[in-house]
Amino acid sequence: MRRITLTGIRVIAALSVLSAGAACSAAEKPDTDADEQSPVIAVRDWNGYPTEEIVGQLSLTNGCLLVGESVAFWADGTSWDALDRSVVFESGDKVKVGDQFSGGGGHYSEGNLDGLDGVDVEAVTDCLKRTGLGDAVIAVPPSPRG
């Protein structure tokens, strides 16, 4: 029979702690998988957008994107980059969660969403309820200056 020395016990204990730490950090890592469901709610087939100035910090709350204190839905062609945690516009420009968004758009209350063709009203309404907010905003990137 072999005797385990104090050094051997320390090595085994250290390896156990390291492997347990690796398991915990994998379970606790932020959800940045490319397979994550996109929080971008993009309109379809709009030929024009409101031109009010929309400014605010982009955040992700309860699976919903917000610009300032408004649930955001986005211009047609907008997508989500899960690895970068950013909204990507059709032009290729992007805004990351935590960054300031500045663009065009317009505000809508829950009651004003019905009848907006091309808008997933159910998804926007669900985000309004999940976040407890009463305002939604169509957000479009700023027009290039010529």
C-alpha positions as CSV (number, residue, x, y, z in Angstrom):
1,M,0.0,0.0,0.0
2,R,1.2,3.5,-0.8
3,R,1.2,6.3,1.6
4,I,-0.2,9.7,0.6
5,T,2.1,12.4,1.7
6,L,1.0,15.9,2.9
7,T,2.3,17.3,-0.4
8,G,0.2,14.8,-2.3
9,I,-2.9,15.8,-0.4
10,R,-2.2,19.4,-1.1
11,V,-1.8,18.7,-4.9
12,I,-5.1,16.8,-5.0
13,A,-6.9,19.5,-3.0
14,A,-5.6,22.2,-5.4
15,L,-6.6,20.3,-8.4
16,S,-10.1,19.8,-7.0
17,V,-10.5,23.5,-6.3
18,L,-9.3,24.4,-9.8
19,S,-11.7,22.0,-11.5
20,A,-14.6,23.1,-9.2
21,G,-13.8,26.8,-10.1
22,A,-13.8,26.0,-13.8
23,A,-17.2,24.4,-13.5
24,C,-18.6,27.4,-11.6
25,S,-17.2,30.0,-14.0
26,A,-18.7,28.1,-17.0
27,A,-22.1,28.1,-15.4
28,E,-21.8,31.8,-14.4
29,K,-20.5,33.2,-17.6
30,P,-22.6,35.9,-19.3
31,D,-25.0,34.6,-22.0
32,T,-23.1,35.5,-25.1
33,D,-23.7,32.4,-27.2
34,A,-24.3,33.1,-30.9
35,D,-27.5,30.9,-30.6
36,E,-29.1,33.3,-28.1
37,Q,-32.4,34.5,-29.2
38,S,-32.2,38.0,-30.8
39,P,-33.7,40.8,-28.7
40,V,-34.0,42.9,-31.8
41,I,-37.6,43.6,-32.9
42,A,-37.3,44.9,-36.4
43,V,-40.2,46.4,-38.4
44,R,-40.8,45.0,-41.9
45,D,-41.5,46.9,-45.1
46,W,-41.6,50.5,-43.9
47,N,-40.7,53.0,-46.6
48,G,-40.1,55.8,-44.2
49,Y,-39.5,56.5,-40.5
50,P,-40.4,59.2,-38.1
51,T,-37.6,61.7,-37.7
52,E,-37.8,62.7,-34.1
53,E,-34.4,62.7,-32.4
54,I,-34.0,59.6,-30.2
55,V,-31.1,59.6,-27.7
56,G,-30.4,57.3,-24.8
57,Q,-28.2,54.6,-23.4
58,L,-28.8,51.2,-25.0
59,S,-29.5,48.5,-22.4
60,L,-30.8,45.0,-22.4
61,T,-33.4,44.3,-19.6
62,N,-35.4,41.1,-19.2
63,G,-34.5,40.1,-22.8
64,C,-35.7,43.5,-24.2
65,L,-33.6,46.3,-25.8
66,L,-34.2,49.7,-24.4
67,V,-33.1,53.2,-25.5
68,G,-33.1,55.2,-22.4
69,E,-36.4,54.5,-20.7
70,S,-38.2,53.2,-23.8
71,V,-38.6,49.7,-25.3
72,A,-36.9,49.9,-28.7
73,F,-38.0,48.3,-31.9
74,W,-35.8,48.9,-34.9
75,A,-35.6,49.8,-38.6
76,D,-36.0,47.0,-41.1
77,G,-32.7,45.2,-41.7
78,T,-31.5,45.6,-38.1
79,S,-30.0,42.6,-36.5
80,W,-28.3,41.4,-33.3
81,D,-24.6,40.4,-32.8
82,A,-24.8,38.2,-29.7
83,L,-21.0,37.9,-29.3
84,D,-20.5,41.7,-29.4
85,R,-23.8,42.4,-27.6
86,S,-24.7,45.0,-30.2
87,V,-27.5,46.1,-32.5
88,V,-26.2,46.0,-36.1
89,F,-27.8,48.3,-38.7
90,E,-28.2,47.4,-42.3
91,S,-25.3,49.8,-43.1
92,G,-23.0,47.7,-40.9
93,D,-22.8,50.4,-38.2
94,K,-23.5,49.1,-34.7
95,V,-24.3,50.2,-31.2
96,K,-23.2,48.1,-28.2
97,V,-25.2,47.5,-25.0
98,G,-24.1,50.2,-22.6
99,D,-23.2,52.7,-25.4
100,Q,-25.2,55.9,-26.1
101,F,-27.6,55.6,-29.1
102,S,-28.4,58.7,-31.1
103,G,-30.6,58.5,-34.2
104,G,-34.0,59.1,-35.5
105,G,-37.4,57.6,-34.8
106,G,-40.5,58.2,-32.9
107,H,-42.3,57.3,-29.6
108,Y,-45.4,55.1,-29.3
109,S,-47.5,54.2,-26.3
110,E,-48.9,50.7,-26.0
111,G,-52.3,51.9,-27.3
112,N,-50.7,53.4,-30.4
113,L,-49.0,50.2,-31.5
114,D,-52.1,48.5,-32.9
115,G,-52.5,49.2,-36.6
116,L,-48.7,49.8,-37.3
117,D,-48.1,47.6,-40.2
118,G,-44.9,45.5,-40.1
119,V,-44.5,45.8,-36.4
120,D,-44.6,42.7,-34.1
121,V,-47.0,44.4,-31.7
122,E,-47.2,41.3,-29.5
123,A,-43.4,41.3,-29.0
124,V,-43.3,45.1,-28.3
125,T,-46.2,44.8,-25.9
126,D,-44.6,41.8,-24.1
127,C,-41.4,43.9,-23.6
128,L,-43.4,46.8,-22.2
129,K,-45.0,44.4,-19.7
130,R,-41.7,42.6,-18.8
131,T,-39.9,45.9,-18.2
132,G,-42.8,47.8,-16.6
133,L,-42.3,50.7,-19.1
134,G,-45.1,52.6,-20.9
135,D,-43.2,53.9,-23.9
136,A,-41.9,52.2,-27.0
137,V,-39.7,53.8,-29.6
138,I,-38.8,53.0,-33.2
139,A,-35.1,53.6,-33.4
140,V,-33.3,54.2,-36.7
141,P,-29.6,55.0,-37.2
142,P,-28.7,58.6,-38.0
143,S,-28.7,59.4,-41.7
144,P,-25.3,59.8,-43.2
145,R,-24.4,63.4,-43.7
146,G,-23.5,64.4,-47.2
